[in-house]
Structures are given as C-alpha cells and as structure tokens.
Amino acid sequence: MKMLVNVIFPIEPFNSLVRNGTAGELIGRVVDDIKPESIYFSEQDGCRGAVMVVEVPDASAIPSISEPWFLNFEAHCEFRIAMTPDDLMRANLSELAEKWNDVHA
C-alpha cells in the first residue's frame, strides 16, 4: 500500500552533517535505498523535513524505511496511509453511511 512518510530532522545532528560535508551524500544513500515514488524536502515545524510517497508491501517493511532516518539523522518519522481516488471509491462510503447512519439518532 502507498504511504506518506513525513520526516522531521532535528537541528542536530543535521547541522553537523552539513558542516562536515556529509549530509547530501548520506541523504542520497538513504533515498537510493528506500526508492520512494517521490520525495520533497521542506521546512516542518521550524526544522528541516521531507515528505515521501513510498510503497509499503506490509508492516514489516516500515523499519527499512524509517531506520535509516532514525539512525543517521535522529529524525522523527510519521507514516500515513495514502489512498488514490480509486481506492476511496472502492471503500463504498454510501454503504458505510447506511450501516452507521443511525449511530447518532
């Protein structure tokens, strides 16, 4: 399944990695290993951050996605399931509404 992975890099050790010239190479290695469908770098909560779209075949794959960020950058990772419009249509929302509509009655 597709997941959005939000990565937040604390100021340290990232600043030290930038200063010693290894941040870019290390990010490249991690991205090459994870092979995200897409990745974007941005500011998040006043820190450096990244958002990736990754294919996660099952829960056991999550450590292979998060550990490189944890171990190398002491980063914070959040995983969110990502649905396409087609996925949402297959969820059959009208059937769910019918099933649960009387909950607040």
N, C-alpha and C positions, 0 to 999 in steps of 0.2 A: 504494500500500500504506500501511497505517497504521503510524505510527512514534511511539514515545515519545521525546520530546526533553527531556532533563534539562539545565537551565540553571543554572549557578552564577555568581553575581555576586560579584566580589571586593569587599572593603570599600570601596576606592576604585576607580573614581570614584563609586560609588553614594552614599556619604555626602555628597559634594559636591553631587550632583544633588538629594538630599533637602534639603540646607541651602539651596540656591538655588531650591527650589520647582519643579524641572522633572522630577523622577523620575516622578511619576504621569502627567503628560501624555505624556512620552516612552514609557513602558510602554504607555499607551493607543494611541498611534500604531503601535507595533510590533505589538501584538496585533491591532489593526484591519487591518493589512496582511497578517499571516500567517493570520488567521482560523482559529485552532486549533479543533478539535472541542470541546476542553475545556482549561482551564489552571488550575493550582493553585499558589499561592505558599506557600513553607515555608522552613524553615531546612535547609541542607545543608552538612555539614562545617564548621559554625560560621559559615557565610556565608548571605546571602540566596539564595534559589533559587526555581526554578519547574519544574514538570513539565507538559508539554503533550502532548496527543494531536493529531497532525496527519496529514493525508492527503498522501502524497508520491507524485506520479504517476510520477516517475522520478528518478534520481540528480541530474540537472541542476537540480532544484528545491531541493536542500539548501542552496546558498548563499543563496537568497532567504529561507530560514528562519533560518539561522544568522548571516548578516552583520549584520542589524540589532542583534543582541545583542552580537556581537563589536565592531562599530564604535562603538556608543553606550555600552556598559557594560563593555567589555573582559571579557566573560563567557566562560565555558567551556561548550561545548555538546557533549552526547553524544547520539547517535542510536541507537535500538534498534528493530528490527522488532517490531511488536505483532501477535500472532495472536489471533483470536477462537477460541472452542471449535470452531466450524465449520471454520475454517482448519486447526486441529490435526487434526480428524477426516479432512480431505481429504489430509493428509500420509501416510496409510496406514502408521502406525507398525508394525503387525504385519508388513507386507511388508518393511519396512526391517530389523526384528528378524530375520526369516528370512534375509535377504540377508547380514547382518553378524554373525549369531549365532556363527559358527564362528571369528571373529577371535581370541578368547581361549581357544580349545580347545587 
